Amino acid sequence: TFYFEEEQRAGSFVGKVSAVDKDFGPNGEVRYSFEMVQPDFELHTISGEITNTYQFDRESLMRRRGTAVFSFTVIATDQGLPQPLKDQATVHVYMKDIND
């Protein structure tokens, strides 16, 4: 769960997901991806950092979507061979109001 203030410029840090694989070498390297395309956020494949793709306005989100919370699934995949291991987590991003 992350809390993100509205009105921050695109590319601002929202939060970071993290997974650990105790294998050595490539088998222990974890990569991150969205389960489904997220037009409002970007996810750094290696670091797990999530950033916004545009400047949010909480009031506009409430009018347009009926909520100021985004929920999505992030997949963590190791680089193991022959079959990579995967796990997932649900991420919630709550927009914080700063100007009311």
PyRosetta script that sets phi, psi and omega in degrees:
from pyrosetta import init, pose_from_sequence

init()
pose = pose_from_sequence("TFYFEEEQRAGSFVGKVSAVDKDFGPNGEVRYSFEMVQPDFELHTISGEITNTYQFDRESLMRRRGTAVFSFTVIATDQGLPQPLKDQATVHVYMKDIND")
pose.set_psi(1, 131.5)
pose.set_omega(1, 178.4)
pose.set_phi(2, -127.0)
pose.set_psi(2, 148.2)
pose.set_omega(2, 175.6)
pose.set_phi(3, -116.3)
pose.set_psi(3, 124.0)
pose.set_omega(3, -171.9)
pose.set_phi(4, -127.3)
pose.set_psi(4, 126.3)
pose.set_omega(4, -179.0)
pose.set_phi(5, -74.4)
pose.set_psi(5, 135.5)
pose.set_omega(5, 175.2)
pose.set_phi(6, -61.1)
pose.set_psi(6, 167.6)
pose.set_omega(6, 174.5)
pose.set_phi(7, 70.4)
pose.set_psi(7, 9.3)
pose.set_omega(7, 175.5)
pose.set_phi(8, -81.9)
pose.set_psi(8, 143.8)
pose.set_omega(8, -176.4)
pose.set_phi(9, -64.5)
pose.set_psi(9, 157.3)
pose.set_omega(9, 177.3)
pose.set_phi(10, -58.3)
pose.set_psi(10, 142.0)
pose.set_omega(10, -179.6)
pose.set_phi(11, 90.9)
pose.set_psi(11, 5.3)
pose.set_omega(11, 179.4)
pose.set_phi(12, -77.3)
pose.set_psi(12, 150.2)
pose.set_omega(12, -179.8)
pose.set_phi(13, -69.6)
pose.set_psi(13, 124.0)
pose.set_omega(13, 178.1)
pose.set_phi(14, -98.3)
pose.set_psi(14, -45.9)
pose.set_omega(14, -178.0)
pose.set_phi(15, 176.4)
pose.set_psi(15, -179.2)
pose.set_omega(15, -178.0)
pose.set_phi(16, -138.7)
pose.set_psi(16, 130.8)
pose.set_omega(16, 173.6)
pose.set_phi(17, -96.3)
pose.set_psi(17, 154.0)
pose.set_omega(17, -176.6)
pose.set_phi(18, -147.5)
pose.set_psi(18, 139.2)
pose.set_omega(18, 174.8)
pose.set_phi(19, -136.9)
pose.set_psi(19, 151.8)
pose.set_omega(19, -178.7)
pose.set_phi(20, -124.0)
pose.set_psi(20, 135.1)
pose.set_omega(20, 174.0)
pose.set_phi(21, -125.3)
pose.set_psi(21, 121.7)
pose.set_omega(21, -173.3)
pose.set_phi(22, -81.8)
pose.set_psi(22, 1.2)
pose.set_omega(22, 175.9)
pose.set_phi(23, -67.5)
pose.set_psi(23, 160.8)
pose.set_omega(23, 177.1)
pose.set_phi(24, -98.0)
pose.set_psi(24, 156.3)
pose.set_omega(24, 176.6)
pose.set_phi(25, 67.0)
pose.set_psi(25, -154.0)
pose.set_omega(25, -177.1)
pose.set_phi(26, -57.5)
pose.set_psi(26, -30.9)
pose.set_omega(26, 179.7)
pose.set_phi(27, -62.0)
pose.set_psi(27, -23.5)
pose.set_omega(27, -179.2)
pose.set_phi(28, -97.0)
pose.set_psi(28, -1.8)
pose.set_omega(28, 179.5)
pose.set_phi(29, -81.3)
pose.set_psi(29, 128.2)
pose.set_omega(29, -177.6)
pose.set_phi(30, -106.5)
pose.set_psi(30, 137.0)
pose.set_omega(30, 175.6)
pose.set_phi(31, -120.1)
pose.set_psi(31, 147.1)
pose.set_omega(31, -176.5)
pose.set_phi(32, -114.7)
pose.set_psi(32, 146.0)
pose.set_omega(32, 176.6)
pose.set_phi(33, -152.9)
pose.set_psi(33, 158.3)
pose.set_omega(33, 172.6)
pose.set_phi(34, -80.5)
pose.set_psi(34, 143.5)
pose.set_omega(34, 175.2)
pose.set_phi(35, -65.0)
pose.set_psi(35, -40.8)
pose.set_omega(35, 177.3)
pose.set_phi(36, -129.7)
pose.set_psi(36, 154.6)
pose.set_omega(36, 179.7)
pose.set_phi(37, -56.1)
pose.set_psi(37, 134.7)
pose.set_omega(37, 179.7)
pose.set_phi(38, -120.1)
pose.set_psi(38, 98.4)
pose.set_omega(38, -177.4)
pose.set_phi(39, -67.5)
pose.set_psi(39, -18.2)
pose.set_omega(39, -176.4)
pose.set_phi(40, -90.8)
pose.set_psi(40, -12.6)
pose.set_omega(40, -175.0)
pose.set_phi(41, -140.1)
pose.set_psi(41, 155.3)
pose.set_omega(41, 171.8)
pose.set_phi(42, -120.1)
pose.set_psi(42, 148.2)
pose.set_omega(42, -178.7)
pose.set_phi(43, -125.8)
pose.set_psi(43, 121.7)
pose.set_omega(43, 178.2)
pose.set_phi(44, -73.2)
pose.set_psi(44, 122.5)
pose.set_omega(44, -173.1)
pose.set_phi(45, -58.2)
pose.set_psi(45, -37.1)
pose.set_omega(45, -174.5)
pose.set_phi(46, -96.6)
pose.set_psi(46, -44.4)
pose.set_omega(46, -175.3)
pose.set_phi(47, -82.7)
pose.set_psi(47, -24.4)
pose.set_omega(47, -176.8)
pose.set_phi(48, 82.0)
pose.set_psi(48, 7.5)
pose.set_omega(48, 179.8)
pose.set_phi(49, -74.8)
pose.set_psi(49, 136.7)
pose.set_omega(49, 178.2)
pose.set_phi(50, -108.6)
pose.set_psi(50, 131.9)
pose.set_omega(50, 176.3)
pose.set_phi(51, -126.5)
pose.set_psi(51, 159.7)
pose.set_omega(51, 177.4)
pose.set_phi(52, -86.0)
pose.set_psi(52, 151.3)
pose.set_omega(52, -179.8)
pose.set_phi(53, -97.1)
pose.set_psi(53, -13.0)
pose.set_omega(53, 174.8)
pose.set_phi(54, -154.8)
pose.set_psi(54, 169.6)
pose.set_omega(54, -179.1)
pose.set_phi(55, -78.9)
pose.set_psi(55, 122.8)
pose.set_omega(55, -178.1)
pose.set_phi(56, -90.1)
pose.set_psi(56, 145.7)
pose.set_omega(56, 170.1)
pose.set_phi(57, -120.4)
pose.set_psi(57, 115.6)
pose.set_omega(57, -173.8)
pose.set_phi(58, -58.9)
pose.set_psi(58, -43.6)
pose.set_omega(58, -178.5)
pose.set_phi(59, -63.7)
pose.set_psi(59, -39.6)
pose.set_omega(59, 177.7)
pose.set_phi(60, -64.9)
pose.set_psi(60, -40.7)
pose.set_omega(60, 177.2)
pose.set_phi(61, -61.7)
pose.set_psi(61, -41.8)
pose.set_omega(61, 179.5)
pose.set_phi(62, -62.5)
pose.set_psi(62, -41.6)
pose.set_omega(62, 179.1)
pose.set_phi(63, -68.6)
pose.set_psi(63, -43.0)
pose.set_omega(63, -174.0)
pose.set_phi(64, -78.7)
pose.set_psi(64, -41.9)
pose.set_omega(64, -172.6)
pose.set_phi(65, -110.5)
pose.set_psi(65, -15.6)
pose.set_omega(65, -176.9)
pose.set_phi(66, 81.0)
pose.set_psi(66, 2.0)
pose.set_omega(66, 179.1)
pose.set_phi(67, -155.4)
pose.set_psi(67, 156.7)
pose.set_omega(67, 176.9)
pose.set_phi(68, -116.2)
pose.set_psi(68, 32.2)
pose.set_omega(68, 178.7)
pose.set_phi(69, -122.5)
pose.set_psi(69, 133.5)
pose.set_omega(69, 173.9)
pose.set_phi(70, -108.0)
pose.set_psi(70, 136.3)
pose.set_omega(70, 175.7)
pose.set_phi(71, -129.5)
pose.set_psi(71, 133.2)
pose.set_omega(71, 178.7)
pose.set_phi(72, -155.7)
pose.set_psi(72, 166.8)
pose.set_omega(72, -177.9)
pose.set_phi(73, -108.5)
pose.set_psi(73, 134.1)
pose.set_omega(73, 175.0)
pose.set_phi(74, -109.7)
pose.set_psi(74, 134.8)
pose.set_omega(74, 178.5)
pose.set_phi(75, -104.4)
pose.set_psi(75, 131.5)
pose.set_omega(75, 173.7)
pose.set_phi(76, -109.0)
pose.set_psi(76, 126.2)
pose.set_omega(76, -176.6)
pose.set_phi(77, -128.9)
pose.set_psi(77, 130.3)
pose.set_omega(77, 174.7)
pose.set_phi(78, -83.5)
pose.set_psi(78, 174.4)
pose.set_omega(78, -177.2)
pose.set_phi(79, -103.5)
pose.set_psi(79, 25.5)
pose.set_omega(79, -177.3)
pose.set_phi(80, -66.0)
pose.set_psi(80, 148.7)
pose.set_omega(80, 177.0)
pose.set_phi(81, -121.8)
pose.set_psi(81, 145.0)
pose.set_omega(81, 6.0)
pose.set_phi(82, -83.6)
pose.set_psi(82, -16.3)
pose.set_omega(82, -176.5)
pose.set_phi(83, -124.3)
pose.set_psi(83, 113.2)
pose.set_omega(83, 177.4)
pose.set_phi(84, -64.1)
pose.set_psi(84, 147.5)
pose.set_omega(84, 175.0)
pose.set_phi(85, -94.8)
pose.set_psi(85, 147.4)
pose.set_omega(85, -177.7)
pose.set_phi(86, -133.5)
pose.set_psi(86, 153.8)
pose.set_omega(86, 169.3)
pose.set_phi(87, -148.4)
pose.set_psi(87, 168.1)
pose.set_omega(87, -177.3)
pose.set_phi(88, -142.7)
pose.set_psi(88, 159.8)
pose.set_omega(88, 176.7)
pose.set_phi(89, -143.9)
pose.set_psi(89, 144.4)
pose.set_omega(89, 174.5)
pose.set_phi(90, -89.2)
pose.set_psi(90, 130.5)
pose.set_omega(90, -179.7)
pose.set_phi(91, -109.4)
pose.set_psi(91, 134.7)
pose.set_omega(91, 175.1)
pose.set_phi(92, -118.7)
pose.set_psi(92, 127.6)
pose.set_omega(92, 176.4)
pose.set_phi(93, -116.2)
pose.set_psi(93, 114.7)
pose.set_omega(93, 179.9)
pose.set_phi(94, -98.2)
pose.set_psi(94, 126.4)
pose.set_omega(94, 177.3)
pose.set_phi(95, -81.5)
pose.set_psi(95, 125.4)
pose.set_omega(95, 178.4)
pose.set_phi(96, -94.6)
pose.set_psi(96, 136.4)
pose.set_omega(96, 178.9)
pose.set_phi(97, -80.1)
pose.set_psi(97, 132.3)
pose.set_omega(97, 179.7)
pose.set_phi(98, -119.4)
pose.set_psi(98, -11.0)
pose.set_omega(98, -171.9)
pose.set_phi(99, -123.5)
pose.set_psi(99, 15.8)
pose.set_omega(99, 176.8)
pose.set_phi(100, -115.8)
pose.dump_pdb("model.pdb")
